Amino acid sequence: MATYDKAYELARELKASEEYKEYQKAKQAILANETAMSILRDFREKQLRYEMEILSGKEPDEKTREEMQKLTDLVNLHGDVQRFLEAERRILIVMSDIQRILTDALNLLDYSR
């Protein structure tokens, strides 16, 4: 079917994009650095708990906020982790933009008629 062929073509285009290439390079650097990987895992785990707490309507306590700030500062000081998170953010923006374009083109969220 032509639709799936186009989807695979889009995937190939994404793989050739600078955003994806930078993401892959940053990912390989993280995977090769045990310390960076540990920092990233810890950051993601605590970030998820922190965000879940906020989404559940609870205000994180001072200790939790300080811990999250210290971890964020550590991430910002560690070049490999910072580069990975930035590269990941940029490829996710591209993916989100594509999703929005498709949703808008198909009027998927238009319930007026």
N, C-alpha and C positions, 0 to 999 in steps of 0.2 A: 504494500500500500504506500502511496506517495507521501502520506502524512508521516509515517514512521521513517521513511527515507530522509525527509526533511529534518526530522528530529535528530537522526544520526548525523546528518550534515551539520546541524547546529552544534552538536556535541564536539564534532571535529574542529569546528571554528573556535569553540570555547577553549579547547585544548591548545590551539595555536595562538590564543590571545596572550598578550603581555601579562595580564592579571593572573592567568592560570600558570604561566611559566614562573612568575615570581612566587606564587603560592607553592608550587612544587619545589622550587629552590629553597624557600624558607622552611618547608616541611622537612626536607632532607637534612638541613642544618640542625633542626630541632631533634630529629630522630638520631642523629649522630652525637648528640651532646646530652649525656645522662642528666647533668645538672639542669640544663634548660628544660628537658622533658619533665623532670620532677617539679620544677617551678610552674610549668604550664599546667600539669595535672592538679597541683595544689590550688592554683589560681582558679581553674575551671570548677573544681569541686566547691570551693568556698564561694565563688561568684554565683553558682547555681543555688546554693543554700541561701545566700544573701538575697538574691532576687525572688526566690520562692517565699521567703519571709515577708518581703515587701508586698508581693502579689496577694498573699493571704491576709493582708491588712494589718500585719504587725509592724511596728517600728523597730528596726534593729537597735539593740542596746549599744551603749557607748563602746564597750569592749569589742563587739562585733564590727562596728564601724571603723574603729582604730585598726583592728586586725586586717580588714579589707583594704584600708588605705595603705598600710605597710606593705601588704602583698602587691598592691597596684604599683607602689613606688619601686619595689623590687623588680617587677615585670618591666617597668620603664627603664630601669638601669641595665637590664640584661638584653643586649642587642638582638640576640637570636630569637628570644621570646617575643620581644616587641615587634621585630620584623615579621615573624610568623603571624601574630595577631592582626597586624595591619594588612598583610597580604590576604589573609583569610577574610577580613572585613571587606576588602575591595572585590574579591571574587563573589562573595555573598551579595554584595550590592548589585553586581552584574546579573546574578541569578534572580534576584528580587525584581530588578527592572524588567527582565524577560518575562517573568511571571505576570507582572503588572500589564505589560504590553499585550500578552495573550488574553488575560482576563478582560481587559478593556476592549480588545478587538472582537471578542466573542460575546460581549455584553453579559458576562456571567454573573455580575453582581447588580445588574439592572433589573429590578423586579416590577417596574412600572407597567410593562406589557409583555 
